[in-house]
Amino acid sequence: MPGGRHALLVATGTYDSQALSRLRSPAGDALALAEVLEDPRIGDFEVDRVVDRPHHEVTRAVERFFLDRRRDDLLLLHLSCHGLKNDNGELHFATGDTDRRLLASTSVPARFVQRQMSQCRARSIVLLLDCCYSGAFLTGGKGDTTVHVRDELAGHGRVVLTATNRTEYAWEGERVTELGPEPSRFTGALIEGLRSGEADRDRDGLIGVQELYDYVYEELRDSGVRQRPQMWAELEHRVVVARSVLPALPHGRDRE
């Protein structure tokens, strides 16, 4: 796995505004995901976490994360928070001080993230979005239930995996309203696939981003939740997210 491997995990579960419900999973998800990504046997990433911080600290961390990277670096950005749309349908990521009436000045616009990725020299960027897309509940919303992640965040050299692309909850454990420390279904599946090695579908010893998506999709489908992860990719080469802790099979499972 040549080049640097860097990850930034942004998690916001506690909000100043009473209009944004508390999320139980983000902080714990970020910690558990950091553990598997940092593990030299698995992800071997350098990991930074930004937890429950205001928008200016999050935007600063995101800009710094994409700055001065090398072409062969692999960058992974994980966002776990509320996802909100303004009246024009533009996606924003909520932070600790987000005011739903002032999204442009108190949240992290998806367009801001897109610009940082576009200006980055790294050829391989993986973006993981674990958000509740509650845009249809905005005052004056136009009723468009689709979050146009492909339009706003996809691009050359990128992989985007989302917990959902509809106006529906990114489920946290068994019930959305519980506040106990339990991982979200999406990030929990990511963590388990990496930690166990089960996401290495062809058993070649490496977990590619497509394999990881397939594992997560099937786990959520089989769990029965009304949530279907989405994936967009435009890459020059296979992106290996992690090594597998399972022993590799000769020539991979699909060539036996």
N, C-alpha and C positions, 0 to 999 in steps of 0.2 A: 504494500500500500504506500506508494511514493507520495512525496509532498507532505505539507503540514495538514493536520486534522484538527479542526477547531469547531467548537459548538458553543452557542449562546442559548440559554434557556430562560425565557421571559415568562413569569407566572404571576398572575394577579387574581386573587380570590377575595380580597377585602377592599371595599370601596367606600369612599367618603359619602357618596350620594346614596340616599335611601331609595332612589329610583332604580338602582342596580343591585340585584340580589347577591348576597354572598355566595361564593363558590367554595366548596370544601376541598376540591381536589388539587388545584394548581400547585400549591407549595409542596405538597407531598409528592406529586407527580414529578416536579422538577428535581427533587432530591433523589428519587428512585431512578429516574432516567439518567441523571448525572452519574450515578454509581455504575450503571452498565456501560455508558459511553466512555467513562474514564478508565474502566477496567482494561488493563493492557492485553488481556486474553481475548477481549471482545471488541470494544470500539476503539480503544487507544486514542481517544480524543483529548485535547485540552479543553476543559469545560469552564465556562463562567455562567453564573446564575444571577438574575435580577428579579427579586421577589417583592411584590406589593409596593412598587415604587411609583412616584408621580410621572406624568407624561414626559417632562423634560429630561428626567434621568433615563427613562426607557429609550427615547429617541437618541440621546447621546450615546448610550450603550450600543444601540443598533448601528449607528453611523461609525462608531469606533471599530465595531466588529468587522465591518466590510472594508475598512481602510487598509491600504498598504499590504494587500495579500499577493501571493505569488500565483502564477498561472496554474500550477499543479496542485494547489491547495484544495482540500475538500472542506466546505463550510456547511454547517448544519444549524439552522435557526428553528427553535421550537417556541411557539406562542400559545399559551394557555390562559384564556381570559374570556370575557364577553366580546362577541363580535357585533358591531352595530352598523347600521346603514343610515346615511343622512337622507334628506328628502329627494336627492338626486340619484339615490341608489348606490352611492359610493361607500365602500367598506372602510370601517375604522376599528381599531383594536382598543378596547377600554383599558385604562390604567387606574391606579388608586385614586386619582383626583379627577377622573372624567366626569364632566357634566353633559348629560345627553342633549341639552339644548345648545351646547357650545362645542360640538365635536371637533371642529376645525382647530380650535386652540387648546383643547384639554385632552385629546386622545392621540393615538398614533395612526395616521392615515395609511391605508394600504399603499397608496401612491408614494408615500415617503419610503416605505420599505422597498418598493419596486425600484425607485431611483437609486437607492444604495446598492441593490443587487446589480443593476444595470451598469453602474460605474465601477463595480468590483472587477479585478483582473482574474479572479479565480474562475476556472472553467466549469467547476462542479459545485452547485449550491443546492442543498436540500432544505426545503421549507416545510415544516410540520405545523399545521394549524388545528388546535383543539379548542374550538370556540362554539359557543351557543349563538347562532345567527338569529338575533331577535329583531331584525330590521322592520318586520311588518308591524311591530308594536310601537314604532316611532309615531309621534303625533304628526299627522299629515302625510304619512307614508303612502306610497302609490299602490301598495298591495302586491308588489313584485316579490314573490317568495324565493327567488333564486339569488344567491350571492355569486356575483360574476368574478370568481377567483381567477379563472383562466384569463379573462380580459385584463384584470388589474395586476396579477402577480406572475403569470407564466411568462416564459421567455427562453431564449437560447442558453443552454448550459445549466438549466434549472429543472428540479423536480419539486412539484408541489403536492403534498398529501394533506387532505382535509378530513376532519372528523365527519363532516356532512357539508352538502352544498345547498341545503334547503333551510327554510326558516323553521327549524326544529331544534330541540335540545341535543347538545352533545352530552349524552347520558353519563352521570356520575354514579357508579355502582348500581345498586338496585333501584334507587329512587332519587329523582332530581332534588327533592326538597330536604333530604337528610344532610346533616352537617358533620357527620363523623368522618374521620380520616380514612378515605377509601379512594383508590385511583379511579379516574374516569375510564370508561370502557375503551376509548380510542387509545389514550396513552398507556393504559394498563396493558392492552394487547401489544403495543409496540415494545414495551419493557419485557413482557413475558417472551415474545418471539426472539428477542435478542439474548435475554438471560439464559433461556433454555436451549437455544440453538434451533428450535423447531421452525423458525423462519427460513432456515437453509433448506429450501424445498428440494433441490437437486443433490443435496449432500456432497457438495464439492468442497466444503470447508469454509465457504465464504457466503455472506448474506448480502445480496444485491438489493437495491432499492425496490425493484419490481417484485422480488420475492417477499420483501418485508410488507409491501402493500397487499399482496395476495393473501399473506397470512392474516393480517389485520382485518381485511375485508371478510374473510371466511369466519374468523372468530366472532366478529360483530353480527354477521348474518346468523350464525348458529346460536348466538345468545338470545335471539328473538327481539332485540331492541329495534325500534323504528329509526334506524340510523344507518346510512350507507356511505362509507368513506369514498372519496373521490381522489383521482390522481391525474396529473398532467406532467408530461416530461418532454424535454427537447434537449437531448444530450449527444455529445460526440462519442461517448464510450460508456461502458458499463460502470456504474457507480457502486462501489462496495462500501456498505455502511458499517459492517462489522465482520469479524471472524466468528465462526461457529464453534461452540464448545463441544459439539458432537463430533465424533470421529468421521473423517471424510470417507466415502465409499469409493472404490476404484472407478474412475471415469464418471462418477456421479450416478445418482439413482436412475436418471432417465436413460442411461446408456447400458444398464445391466443386461 
